[in-house]
Amino acid sequence: MADKQPEKRPDPGTNAGWAALGTLLGGVIAWGGIGYALDWWFNIPRHLGLLVGMIVGIVGALYIVMKRFG
């Protein structure tokens, strides 16, 4: 039949950007939360644990994104 067209599949790269963004945000939020919890638990001044946790999270997430998509 002429009316029936093949199914359109999404471009495989369409969701790659959202997956990379989710990985980056997830790393920062998860490790930042761990750092914040350590700040609270050990009563560290100036939220040093939060800062270190967020830096560790972004470095780890960038590594994962580069390994997965790069």
C-alpha positions in Angstrom: 0.0 0.0 0.0 1.2 3.5 -0.8 0.0 5.0 2.4 2.1 2.9 4.7 5.5 4.4 5.4 8.3 2.9 7.3 8.6 3.7 10.9 10.9 6.6 11.7 13.5 5.8 14.3 15.0 8.6 16.4 18.6 9.7 15.6 21.0 7.8 18.0 22.7 11.1 18.8 19.5 12.9 19.8 19.5 11.7 23.4 23.3 11.7 23.8 23.4 15.3 24.9 20.7 14.8 27.5 22.4 11.6 28.8 25.7 13.5 29.1 24.0 16.4 30.9 22.3 14.0 33.3 25.6 12.3 34.0 27.3 15.6 34.8 24.5 16.8 37.0 24.2 13.5 38.8 27.9 13.4 39.6 27.9 16.9 41.0 24.7 16.4 43.0 25.6 13.0 44.4 29.2 13.8 45.3 28.2 17.3 46.5 25.6 15.7 48.8 28.2 13.3 50.1 30.6 16.3 50.8 27.8 18.2 52.5 27.0 15.2 54.7 30.6 15.0 55.7 30.6 18.7 56.5 27.6 18.3 58.7 28.9 15.1 60.3 32.4 16.4 61.1 31.4 20.1 61.5 33.9 21.3 58.8 33.9 25.1 58.5 33.3 26.9 55.2 31.6 23.9 53.5 35.0 22.6 52.4 33.6 19.0 52.1 30.8 20.3 49.8 33.4 22.0 47.5 35.7 19.0 47.4 32.7 16.7 46.8 31.5 18.8 43.9 34.9 19.0 42.3 35.3 15.2 42.6 31.8 14.8 41.2 32.5 16.9 38.1 35.9 15.3 37.4 34.4 11.8 37.8 31.4 12.7 35.6 33.6 14.2 32.9 35.7 11.1 32.9 32.5 8.9 32.5 31.1 11.2 29.7 34.4 11.1 27.9 34.7 7.3 28.2 31.1 6.8 27.1 30.6 9.4 24.4 34.0 10.5 23.4 
